[in-house]
Amino acid sequence: MKFRTGFIGFMGLLGLVTAAMSLLSPTTAVNEDNLGVTALSNLRAYAGAGLVMALFALYSLSRKHLQDIALTMLIISLTGWDIGQIISYVADGKPDSFTTGSIVVQALLIPVAWKALKSK
């Protein structure tokens, strides 16, 4: 197995699990019980987008010409989430340790995704 396809597969499966958890139980996914209908709707909308991206990543494993697109979407998504979380960290204060950890993990995954994109 190539590094590229292994990384896409891993991230696709991880995205699938994360999206499913967020779609089924967004309050558990964000560790917050007092969310209003608008917040729940937005969380499920983001989870739905994540589900589609994860399914596309997994589909790209059988269509090599789509792998660059899947990896580019992953890089954009990871970068966007990190930027948003860092801005929230500065504007709203320090989040819980899970969110802080996810900022670090996502930041570390960006160059790995870039390496996968550049490998053929």
Secondary structure per residue as TSV (DSSP state, phi and psi in degrees):
chain	resnum	aa	ss	phi	psi
A	1	M	-	360.0	135.2
A	2	K	-	-77.9	153.6
A	3	F	H	-54.6	-44.1
A	4	R	H	-58.6	-53.0
A	5	T	H	-70.4	-35.0
A	6	G	H	-62.0	-42.9
A	7	F	H	-66.9	-43.6
A	8	I	H	-61.3	-44.6
A	9	G	H	-62.3	-45.2
A	10	F	H	-61.5	-49.2
A	11	M	H	-67.1	-34.9
A	12	G	H	-63.6	-46.0
A	13	L	H	-66.4	-41.5
A	14	L	H	-61.5	-43.9
A	15	G	H	-63.7	-38.4
A	16	L	H	-63.3	-46.4
A	17	V	H	-65.1	-46.4
A	18	T	H	-62.4	-44.6
A	19	A	H	-65.0	-43.1
A	20	A	H	-61.6	-43.1
A	21	M	H	-62.7	-43.0
A	22	S	H	-70.7	-33.0
A	23	L	H	-70.5	-42.3
A	24	L	H	-78.0	-37.2
A	25	S	-	-147.4	75.7
A	26	P	H	-63.0	-29.7
A	27	T	H	-66.5	-36.5
A	28	T	H	-71.0	-39.3
A	29	A	H	-61.8	-35.2
A	30	V	T	-103.4	3.0
A	31	N	T	57.0	46.0
A	32	E	-	-145.4	124.9
A	33	D	S	-92.2	-23.6
A	34	N	-	-100.3	61.4
A	35	L	-	-102.3	137.2
A	36	G	-	-77.8	172.5
A	37	V	H	-60.4	-39.6
A	38	T	H	-64.6	-44.0
A	39	A	H	-63.6	-42.7
A	40	L	H	-62.2	-42.9
A	41	S	H	-61.4	-44.1
A	42	N	H	-67.3	-39.9
A	43	L	H	-62.4	-42.7
A	44	R	H	-68.4	-32.7
A	45	A	H	-64.7	-45.6
A	46	Y	H	-63.8	-38.6
A	47	A	H	-65.0	-38.0
A	48	G	H	-63.0	-42.4
A	49	A	H	-63.6	-40.5
A	50	G	H	-64.0	-37.9
A	51	L	H	-62.0	-45.7
A	52	V	H	-63.6	-41.8
A	53	M	H	-65.6	-39.4
A	54	A	H	-65.1	-43.9
A	55	L	H	-63.6	-38.8
A	56	F	H	-64.4	-41.9
A	57	A	H	-59.8	-46.1
A	58	L	H	-65.3	-38.8
A	59	Y	H	-62.7	-37.1
A	60	S	H	-65.5	-17.0
A	61	L	T	-62.9	-29.2
A	62	S	T	-96.6	-1.4
A	63	R	-	-133.5	87.5
A	64	K	G	-54.3	-33.7
A	65	H	G	-68.1	-14.5
A	66	L	G	-95.6	-6.2
A	67	Q	H	-66.5	-35.9
A	68	D	H	-61.3	-40.3
A	69	I	H	-65.6	-44.6
A	70	A	H	-61.0	-43.9
A	71	L	H	-68.8	-38.0
A	72	T	H	-63.5	-43.0
A	73	M	H	-61.4	-39.1
A	74	L	H	-64.9	-45.0
A	75	I	H	-62.1	-44.9
A	76	I	H	-62.3	-43.9
A	77	S	H	-64.5	-48.2
A	78	L	H	-61.0	-43.5
A	79	T	H	-65.0	-43.9
A	80	G	H	-62.9	-45.1
A	81	W	H	-61.4	-44.1
A	82	D	H	-63.9	-43.6
A	83	I	H	-59.6	-47.5
A	84	G	H	-61.3	-42.4
A	85	Q	H	-69.8	-36.5
A	86	I	H	-68.5	-41.2
A	87	I	H	-62.2	-42.6
A	88	S	H	-63.7	-39.1
A	89	Y	H	-58.3	-44.3
A	90	V	H	-72.4	-45.0
A	91	A	H	-79.1	-36.8
A	92	D	H	-109.1	-13.0
A	93	G	-	107.2	173.3
A	94	K	-	-68.5	126.3
A	95	P	-	-80.1	-174.8
A	96	D	-	-67.2	170.4
A	97	S	H	-66.7	-31.0
A	98	F	H	-63.6	-45.8
A	99	T	H	-65.2	-41.6
A	100	T	H	-61.0	-42.6
A	101	G	H	-63.4	-38.6
A	102	S	H	-67.6	-33.1
A	103	I	H	-60.5	-45.6
A	104	V	H	-65.9	-47.0
A	105	V	H	-61.6	-45.0
A	106	Q	H	-62.2	-41.2
A	107	A	H	-62.4	-36.8
A	108	L	H	-72.9	-28.7
A	109	L	H	-76.3	-22.4
A	110	I	H	-60.0	-52.5
A	111	P	H	-66.5	-28.4
A	112	V	H	-67.2	-42.9
A	113	A	H	-64.1	-38.7
A	114	W	H	-62.9	-43.0
A	115	K	H	-62.0	-42.3
A	116	A	H	-62.4	-39.0
A	117	L	H	-63.8	-39.1
A	118	K	H	-80.4	-19.3
A	119	S	-	-82.9	143.4
A	120	K	-	-120.2	360.0
